[in-house]
Amino acid sequence: MNKPYPLATTTWDQQEIDAIQSVIASGMYSMGPRVADFERQFAEYVGSRYCVMANSGSSANLLMVAALRFRKDRPLLPGDEIIVPAVSWSTTYHPLQQYGLKLKFVDVDRETLNYDLEALQGAVGAATRAIMAVNLLGNPNDFERIERIVAGRDIVVIEDNCESLGARLGGRQAGTFGAMGSYSAFFSHHISTMEGGMVVTDDEELYHLMLSLRAHGWTRNLPKHNKVTGTKSDDAFVESFKFVLPGYNLRPLEMSGAIGTQQLRKLPAMVEARRRNAARFLDLLARYPQLRTQREIGESSWFGFSMIVQPDAPFTRADVVRVFTAHGIDCRPIVAGNFAKNEVLRWFDYSIHGTLANADDLDASGLFIGNHHYPLDDEFRTLRAALDELTGR
């Protein structure tokens, strides 16, 4: 049964269906020219030199970390320290563990839900080699401050921007502030290509490394003159099964590339619609001081709407979930909550900087509901009725 206020809805129409049919008619389904076209258009949209499409945003994160391991100068090696926020999705962290990095968890800001910048500054030390910046729920980090923190240090910044496609800071697209930035095109995200992810970078070596790592670690997809092998042989037979890196098969399908091209054309209007919905949501939530929501940095693309129960509220998050469920409002924890509480960390080499008080608060008292690419008139009426019931208005 359809819920009055779902977490996610399709952004497809006949254009995406026609794009799929064009791939079927072509007879070529695996990665090919439609993926390459989408990569060029996506790089142009965000303002980066290069884009590598993968089969998911999780794979995009894996490609970023792998590329830093195999670059020629200053590779990230097992045991190197990387700072991470305490709140994100699992596959922000898992590639870091898989490459033997030592994670240092830092608290998030109680208002922005991104890094607590004072805590981040205090966490950066002589052993720090990298920072993973996660732009949560559509909200960019304060990269001007982060750049000041790392200035003059040998620290590489990468971005997990999987939830924040279309967000801007100072007119610049989120995902383009670090050496690389990842994006997701999963069903519930700003654009959907069935499954899919992208990495953008201005660094040609990192780009070439990801081209090889994405497809078995072979040379076939590298240009003749490249930053991995130098100059390739002109003998296509020799280069067809030549492996130079311990890679994967993270390739997207042609259907994903074809769908992505259609979705990208709609993206500016969809982000604007999400921002209009956000303005209305903020106005609505101002009537309920028992709940707080995320404070915007720059121009958020508002993946969803967070709500955190204030300490003096006469109800708990469990009450909110119960009432929302009764009204047909889909809700979820805020991403993965405080990830440092998970059992999987027994497999990690990690430390915790200071306390994770804000992440704990968000973990215990927070949830989020969906935002969409169309006006939420009916949905907000449902939300208001639920909040009135919850607060006794």
C-alpha positions in Angstrom: 0.0 0.0 0.0 1.3 3.5 -0.9 2.0 5.6 2.1 0.8 9.3 2.3 4.4 10.4 2.9 7.0 8.0 1.4 10.7 8.2 1.9 11.5 8.1 -1.8 9.7 8.1 -5.1 10.7 7.6 -8.7 12.1 10.5 -10.7 11.6 8.7 -14.0 9.2 9.3 -16.9 9.0 8.2 -20.5 12.5 9.7 -21.2 14.2 7.2 -19.0 12.1 4.3 -20.4 13.1 5.4 -23.9 16.7 5.5 -22.9 16.5 2.0 -21.7 14.9 0.9 -24.9 17.6 2.5 -27.0 20.2 0.4 -25.1 18.2 -2.8 -25.7 17.9 -1.9 -29.4 21.6 -1.3 -29.6 22.5 -4.9 -28.4 25.3 -3.5 -26.2 24.5 -3.7 -22.5 27.8 -3.5 -20.7 29.8 -0.3 -20.2 30.3 1.6 -23.4 29.6 4.9 -25.2 26.5 5.9 -23.2 28.5 5.6 -20.0 31.3 7.7 -21.5 28.8 10.3 -22.6 27.3 10.5 -19.2 30.7 10.8 -17.6 31.6 13.7 -19.8 28.3 15.5 -19.1 28.5 14.8 -15.3 32.1 16.2 -15.1 30.9 19.3 -17.0 27.9 19.7 -14.7 29.9 19.7 -11.4 32.9 21.6 -12.9 35.5 18.8 -12.7 38.0 17.7 -15.4 37.2 14.0 -15.0 34.4 11.6 -14.0 34.5 7.9 -13.5 31.1 6.1 -13.3 30.8 3.0 -11.2 28.1 0.5 -10.3 27.2 2.3 -7.0 28.2 5.1 -4.7 29.7 2.5 -2.4 32.0 1.4 -5.2 32.8 5.0 -5.9 34.1 5.3 -2.4 36.2 2.2 -2.9 37.7 3.6 -6.1 38.7 6.8 -4.3 40.5 5.0 -1.5 42.1 2.5 -3.9 43.4 5.3 -6.1 45.1 7.0 -3.2 46.8 3.7 -2.3 48.3 3.2 -5.7 49.3 6.7 -6.7 53.0 7.2 -7.2 53.7 10.0 -4.8 52.6 9.9 -1.2 50.3 6.9 -1.4 48.1 6.1 1.5 49.6 3.0 3.2 48.3 0.5 5.7 48.5 2.1 9.2 48.1 5.7 7.9 45.6 7.8 9.8 42.5 9.1 8.2 40.0 11.3 10.1 36.3 10.4 9.6 33.0 11.9 11.0 31.2 9.7 13.5 28.0 9.9 11.4 27.8 8.5 7.9 26.9 5.4 5.9 28.8 2.1 6.3 30.5 2.2 3.0 32.1 5.5 3.8 34.2 3.5 6.3 34.5 0.0 5.0 36.9 0.8 2.1 39.2 2.5 4.6 39.3 -0.6 6.8 39.9 -2.8 3.7 43.0 -0.8 2.8 44.3 -1.1 6.3 44.0 2.6 7.3 43.6 3.7 10.9 40.4 5.6 11.4 40.0 8.4 13.8 36.4 9.2 14.6 35.5 12.8 15.2 32.2 14.2 16.5 29.7 16.0 14.3 28.2 19.5 14.9 24.8 19.3 16.6 23.3 21.9 14.2 24.9 21.1 10.8 25.3 17.4 11.4 28.7 17.6 9.5 32.0 17.9 11.2 32.3 19.6 14.5 35.0 21.9 13.2 36.6 22.6 16.5 36.9 18.9 17.2 38.2 18.3 13.7 40.9 20.9 14.2 41.9 19.3 17.5 42.0 15.8 16.0 44.4 16.7 13.2 47.9 15.8 14.2 51.4 14.7 12.9 50.1 11.3 12.0 47.1 12.5 10.0 47.4 11.7 6.3 43.8 12.1 5.1 40.4 13.5 6.0 37.2 12.0 4.7 34.6 14.8 4.5 31.0 13.6 4.4 28.3 16.0 3.3 25.3 14.8 5.2 21.7 14.8 3.9 22.5 17.3 1.2 24.4 19.8 3.4 28.0 20.8 2.4 30.7 21.0 4.9 32.4 24.3 5.6 35.3 23.7 3.3 36.8 27.1 3.7 37.4 26.2 7.3 38.6 22.7 6.5 41.1 24.2 4.0 42.5 26.4 6.7 42.8 23.4 9.0 44.9 21.4 6.5 46.8 24.4 5.1 50.6 23.6 4.9 50.1 20.0 5.9 50.6 16.9 3.8 46.9 15.9 4.2 44.6 14.8 1.4 40.9 15.6 1.6 38.3 13.4 -0.1 34.6 13.8 -0.1 31.7 11.4 0.3 29.0 13.5 -1.4 26.7 10.6 -2.1 23.8 12.3 -0.3 24.5 15.8 -1.6 24.5 16.0 -5.4 23.6 19.5 -6.5 24.6 21.2 -3.2 26.8 24.3 -3.5 29.1 26.3 -1.3 30.3 29.7 -2.6 28.9 28.8 -6.0 31.0 25.6 -6.2 29.5 22.2 -6.4 29.8 19.9 -3.3 32.0 17.0 -4.2 34.6 19.1 -5.9 36.5 20.5 -2.9 38.7 17.5 -2.2 41.2 15.6 -4.4 38.2 13.4 -5.3 34.5 13.3 -4.6 32.0 10.5 -4.7 28.3 10.6 -5.7 25.4 8.1 -5.7 22.7 7.5 -8.2 20.7 5.0 -6.1 16.9 5.0 -6.3 16.4 7.3 -3.2 19.0 9.8 -4.2 18.8 13.1 -6.2 19.1 11.2 -9.5 18.6 7.5 -10.0 20.3 5.2 -12.6 18.9 2.0 -11.0 22.2 1.5 -9.2 25.2 3.8 -9.9 27.9 6.0 -8.5 30.4 8.5 -9.8 33.8 9.9 -8.8 35.1 13.3 -10.0 38.6 14.6 -9.8 40.9 17.2 -11.5 43.9 14.9 -11.0 44.8 13.0 -14.2 46.8 10.3 -12.3 43.9 9.5 -10.0 41.6 9.4 -12.9 43.7 6.9 -14.8 44.2 4.8 -11.7 40.4 4.6 -11.3 39.9 3.7 -14.9 42.1 0.7 -14.4 40.9 -0.2 -10.9 37.2 -0.1 -12.0 37.8 -2.9 -14.6 40.0 -5.7 -13.3 43.1 -3.6 -13.0 43.8 -4.0 -16.6 45.2 -1.5 -19.1 42.5 -1.9 -21.7 40.5 1.2 -20.7 43.6 3.5 -20.3 44.5 6.0 -22.9 47.6 5.3 -24.9 49.6 7.8 -22.9 48.7 7.5 -19.3 49.9 8.0 -15.7 49.8 4.3 -14.8 51.9 2.5 -17.4 53.3 5.4 -19.4 52.7 4.5 -23.0 50.6 1.5 -24.0 51.4 -0.8 -26.8 49.6 -0.3 -30.1 48.9 -4.1 -30.1 45.3 -4.4 -28.9 45.7 -8.1 -28.4 48.6 -7.6 -26.1 46.8 -5.0 -24.1 43.5 -6.9 -23.9 44.4 -9.0 -20.8 47.3 -7.0 -19.3 46.9 -6.5 -15.6 48.8 -3.8 -13.7 46.8 -3.1 -10.6 44.8 -5.3 -8.1 41.4 -4.1 -9.4 37.8 -5.0 -9.3 34.8 -5.2 -11.6 32.9 -2.1 -10.6 31.7 -1.2 -14.1 28.2 0.3 -14.6 25.8 -0.8 -17.3 25.1 1.1 -20.5 21.5 1.4 -19.2 22.8 3.3 -16.2 24.7 5.7 -18.4 21.8 6.3 -20.7 19.4 6.9 -17.8 21.9 9.1 -16.1 22.0 11.4 -19.1 18.3 12.0 -18.9 18.3 12.4 -15.2 21.1 15.0 -15.3 19.0 17.2 -17.6 16.3 17.2 -14.9 18.7 17.7 -12.0 18.8 21.5 -11.7 15.0 21.7 -11.5 14.8 18.8 -9.1 17.2 20.5 -6.7 15.3 23.7 -6.9 12.1 21.9 -6.0 13.8 20.3 -3.1 15.0 23.6 -1.8 11.5 25.1 -2.1 10.2 22.2 -0.1 12.9 22.7 2.5 11.9 26.4 3.0 8.4 25.2 3.7 9.6 22.4 6.0 11.7 24.9 8.1 8.7 27.2 8.4 6.5 24.3 9.5 9.0 22.9 12.0 9.5 26.3 13.6 6.1 25.8 15.2 7.4 22.7 17.1 10.3 23.8 19.3 10.5 20.3 20.8 12.3 19.3 17.6 15.4 20.7 15.9 16.6 20.2 12.3 19.8 20.6 10.3 21.2 24.0 9.9 22.1 24.7 6.2 25.6 25.5 5.1 25.9 27.2 1.7 23.1 25.9 -0.5 21.9 22.4 0.6 20.3 20.1 -1.9 18.2 18.7 1.0 18.4 15.0 0.6 15.9 14.6 3.4 14.6 16.4 6.5 16.2 15.6 9.9 14.4 15.9 13.2 16.1 15.5 16.6 14.0 15.4 19.7 15.2 18.1 22.2 16.3 17.0 25.7 13.3 18.7 27.4 10.7 17.4 25.0 7.8 15.6 26.7 8.1 12.7 24.2 10.8 10.4 22.9 12.0 9.4 19.4 10.1 6.1 19.9 6.9 8.2 20.2 7.7 10.2 17.1 8.3 6.9 15.1 5.0 5.5 16.5 3.0 8.6 15.5 4.6 9.0 12.1 4.1 5.3 11.3 0.4 5.6 12.2 0.1 8.6 9.8 1.9 6.8 7.0 5.1 8.9 7.2 8.2 6.9 6.3 11.1 7.6 8.6 14.6 6.3 9.2 17.5 6.8 11.6 19.8 9.7 10.5 22.0 7.8 8.1 23.7 5.1 10.3 23.7 7.2 13.5 26.9 7.1 15.5 28.7 4.5 13.5 31.4 4.0 16.2 28.8 2.0 18.2 28.5 -0.8 15.6 29.8 -4.3 16.2 31.7 -4.2 12.9 34.3 -2.0 14.5 36.0 -5.0 16.0 37.5 -5.5 12.5 38.8 -1.9 12.4 42.0 -0.2 13.5 40.5 3.0 15.0 40.5 5.6 17.7 38.0 8.2 18.9 39.0 11.8 19.3 37.5 13.2 22.5 33.8 12.4 22.9 31.1 11.7 20.4 28.3 13.4 22.4 26.6 15.0 19.5 26.7 11.8 17.4 25.3 9.9 20.4 22.4 12.5 20.8 21.6 12.2 17.1 21.8 8.4 17.3 19.4 8.2 20.2 17.0 11.0 19.4 17.2 11.7 15.7 15.4 10.5 12.6 14.8 11.8 9.1 11.9 11.8 6.6 12.0 12.2 2.8 12.2 15.1 0.5 11.1 14.9 -3.2 11.4 16.6 -6.5 7.7 17.9 -6.5 5.7 20.1 -4.1 4.8 18.4 -0.9 1.4 20.0 -0.2 -0.4 16.8 0.9 2.7 15.4 2.6 3.2 18.5 4.7 -0.5 18.4 5.7 0.0 14.8 6.9 3.2 15.8 8.7 1.5 18.7 10.5 -1.3 16.5 11.6 1.2 14.0 13.0 3.2 16.7 14.8 0.0 18.2 16.2 -0.9 14.8 17.6 2.6 14.3 19.0 2.7 17.7 20.7 -0.9 17.9 21.8 -1.6 21.1 19.8 
